[in-house]
């Protein structure tokens, strides 16, 4: 007859392995994957928010330098400030393009959300951010991150 003590010792390992196997089943793996994708998207948007805030601070410094150059009548300082202004604008455009590219990821996430019966991420909130000035982009970005967090909570994980 089998040794009950030896069987009892193996049970914790069996439970761990069964848990790993269950995660491979689509009923479990798709919701877990969707939550992971939403986490990546949220973290990316939080990092973009930090970049926006940094660009806002840089633009304020450039604006002060431009005003000071005009006050002093310093053409060299004015040229440097204009160059810095152009750099900040280019960085903001690049950030906007990165944000726009996230639309494809949101579309993919929505496909998986529909498979698990969760609410979809509204793309209009993401597109509402594009075309905004640096000062106007923070509030819609924060609202979109909040929406993503709510959608993440609604993903059913058995």
C-alpha positions as CSV (number, residue, x, y, z in Angstrom):
1,X,0.0,0.0,0.0
2,X,1.1,3.6,-0.6
3,X,2.7,5.4,2.2
4,X,0.3,8.2,3.3
5,X,3.2,10.3,4.9
6,X,5.0,10.4,1.6
7,X,1.9,11.3,-0.3
8,X,1.1,14.1,2.2
9,X,4.7,15.5,1.7
10,X,4.1,15.7,-2.1
11,X,0.8,17.5,-1.9
12,X,2.2,21.1,-1.6
13,X,4.3,20.5,-4.7
14,X,1.4,19.1,-6.6
15,X,-0.7,22.1,-5.6
16,X,2.0,24.5,-6.9
17,X,2.2,22.6,-10.2
18,X,-1.5,22.4,-10.7
19,X,-1.7,26.2,-10.1
20,X,0.9,26.7,-12.8
21,X,-1.0,24.4,-15.2
22,X,-4.3,26.2,-14.6
23,X,-2.7,29.5,-15.6
24,X,-2.1,28.0,-19.0
25,X,-5.9,27.5,-19.6
26,X,-7.4,30.3,-21.7
27,X,-10.1,30.9,-19.1
28,X,-7.3,31.9,-16.7
29,X,-4.5,33.0,-18.9
30,X,-6.4,35.6,-21.0
31,X,-7.6,37.6,-18.0
32,X,-4.2,37.5,-16.4
33,X,-2.6,38.6,-19.7
34,X,-5.1,41.4,-20.0
35,X,-4.4,42.7,-16.5
36,X,-0.7,42.5,-17.3
37,X,-1.2,44.5,-20.5
38,X,-3.2,47.1,-18.7
39,X,-0.5,47.3,-16.0
40,X,2.1,48.0,-18.8
41,X,-0.1,50.6,-20.4
42,X,-0.8,52.3,-17.0
43,X,2.9,52.4,-16.2
44,X,3.8,53.8,-19.6
45,X,1.2,56.6,-19.2
46,X,2.4,57.4,-15.7
47,X,6.0,57.7,-17.1
48,X,4.6,59.9,-20.0
49,X,2.9,62.1,-17.4
50,X,6.3,62.6,-15.6
51,X,7.8,63.6,-19.0
52,X,5.0,66.1,-19.6
53,X,5.6,67.7,-16.3
54,X,9.3,67.9,-17.0
55,X,8.6,69.5,-20.4
56,X,6.2,72.0,-18.7
57,X,9.0,73.0,-16.3
58,X,11.5,73.3,-19.2
59,X,9.0,75.5,-21.1
60,X,8.5,77.8,-18.2
61,X,12.3,78.2,-17.9
62,X,12.5,78.9,-21.6
63,X,9.7,81.5,-21.4
64,X,11.5,83.2,-18.5
65,X,14.8,83.2,-20.5
66,X,13.0,84.6,-23.6
67,X,11.4,87.4,-21.5
68,X,14.8,88.2,-19.9
69,X,16.5,88.3,-23.3
70,X,13.9,90.8,-24.5
71,X,14.3,92.8,-21.3
72,X,18.0,93.0,-21.8
73,X,17.9,93.3,-25.6
74,X,20.4,90.3,-25.7
75,X,20.2,88.7,-29.2
76,X,22.4,85.8,-28.2
77,X,20.3,84.9,-25.2
78,X,17.2,85.3,-27.4
79,X,18.7,82.9,-29.9
80,X,19.5,80.4,-27.2
81,X,16.0,80.6,-25.8
82,X,14.5,80.2,-29.2
83,X,16.6,77.1,-29.8
84,X,15.6,75.7,-26.4
85,X,12.0,76.5,-27.2
86,X,12.2,74.5,-30.4
87,X,13.8,71.6,-28.6
88,X,11.0,71.4,-26.0
89,X,8.4,71.6,-28.7
90,X,10.1,68.8,-30.6
91,X,10.2,66.6,-27.4
92,X,6.5,67.4,-26.9
93,X,5.7,66.3,-30.5
94,X,7.7,63.1,-30.0
95,X,5.8,62.4,-26.8
96,X,2.6,63.0,-28.6
97,X,3.5,60.5,-31.3
98,X,4.4,57.9,-28.7
99,X,1.0,58.5,-27.1
100,X,-0.7,58.1,-30.4
101,X,1.0,54.8,-31.0
102,X,-0.5,53.5,-27.8
103,X,-3.9,53.5,-29.6
104,X,-2.9,50.2,-31.3
105,X,-2.1,48.6,-28.0
106,X,-5.5,49.8,-26.6
107,X,-7.2,48.2,-29.6
108,X,-5.5,44.9,-28.9
109,X,-6.4,45.1,-25.2
110,X,-10.0,45.8,-26.2
111,X,-10.0,42.6,-28.3
112,X,-8.9,40.6,-25.3
113,X,-11.3,42.5,-22.9
114,X,-14.2,41.5,-25.2
115,X,-13.1,37.8,-24.9
116,X,-13.3,37.9,-21.1
117,X,-16.5,40.0,-20.9
118,X,-14.9,43.0,-19.4
119,X,-15.7,46.6,-20.3
120,X,-13.6,48.1,-23.1
121,X,-11.2,51.0,-22.9
122,X,-12.7,54.0,-24.5
123,X,-10.3,55.2,-27.3
124,X,-11.9,58.6,-27.3
125,X,-10.2,59.4,-24.0
126,X,-6.8,58.6,-25.5
127,X,-7.4,60.6,-28.6
128,X,-8.7,63.6,-26.5
129,X,-5.1,64.0,-25.2
130,X,-3.6,64.5,-28.6
131,X,-3.4,68.1,-29.9
132,X,-3.4,69.5,-26.3
133,X,-0.8,72.0,-25.1
134,X,1.6,70.8,-22.4
135,X,-0.6,72.5,-19.7
136,X,-3.8,71.0,-21.0
137,X,-2.6,67.4,-21.5
138,X,-2.2,66.4,-17.8
139,X,-5.9,66.3,-16.8
140,X,-7.1,64.1,-19.7
141,X,-4.1,61.9,-19.2
142,X,-4.9,61.5,-15.5
143,X,-8.5,60.7,-16.4
144,X,-7.5,58.1,-18.9
145,X,-5.2,56.4,-16.3
146,X,-8.1,56.4,-13.9
147,X,-10.3,54.7,-16.5
148,X,-7.7,52.1,-17.2
149,X,-7.5,51.3,-13.5
150,X,-11.2,50.9,-13.3
151,X,-11.2,48.6,-16.4
152,X,-8.4,46.6,-14.8
153,X,-10.5,46.1,-11.7
154,X,-13.4,44.9,-13.8
155,X,-11.4,42.1,-15.5
156,X,-12.7,38.8,-14.1
157,X,-10.0,36.6,-12.8
158,X,-11.4,33.2,-11.6
